[in-house]
């Protein structure tokens, strides 16, 4: 959330890409960082023990959401 907020404040479109295992924490951080308008895309958890093929699958599945988040009007 910190990085996505920083980029958004700098006028660059950003999207926080977050493991779904951390949804409550990400939403809380967005609130305390005054970044509730920064787009968040949640990728199915887990991440750390996935194979390269599994990570490509997760990336492909979330691509459209990330693309939409960074190509639409931002903060």
N, C-alpha and C positions, 0 to 999 in steps of 0.2 A: 504494500500500500504506500509505503514511503516513497519509493521510486516513481510509481505511477502518479502520485500526487505532485511530486517535484516536476516531472515532465509536463503535466497538465498546467501547472502554474507558470512554466516557462513558455507556454503557448504551443506545446507540441502534443499531438494526440497520443493518448496512452491507454493502456488497459492492464489492469492487474489480473494476472493469470494465476489462479490459486487452486490448490488441491482441495477437493470437496470435503476432506477431513477437517478443514480449518474454516468452514463457513462462519461459525459464530465469532471466531477470533477476527476474521477479515472484516466482518460487518462492524464489530466493535472498534477496530482500529480506524476504519473509515469514519466513524462518528467522532472519535477523539482527535483525529487529524483534520477534521473539517473537510473530508474528502468523500462525502456521500454521493457526489455526482460523478466521481471517477468510476468508469465502467469496471465491473468485475466479471470475469468468466471463470467458472469453476470446472476443473478437470476431475474426472473420477479418481478417487483415492483408491489404492496407494500410488505413489510415484517412485519412491527410492529403490524398490526392489524389482522394477519392471525391466523387461528386456528392451533392446533397441526397437524391435518390431512392435511391442506393446506401446512404447512411447510414441512411435510414429502413428499408430492407430489413434491414440488419445489426441495427438496434435491435429490429425486430420479431422477428427470428430468435432474439435473446438474451433477450427479455422474460421468458419463462417461467422461465428459469434465475435471472434477477435477482430476480424476484418470489418464487420459492421460497427464495432465499438470505436475503431480508430479512423473510420472514414465518414462518420456522421458528425454533426455539429457537436463540439465539445465545449467545456467550460470556458 
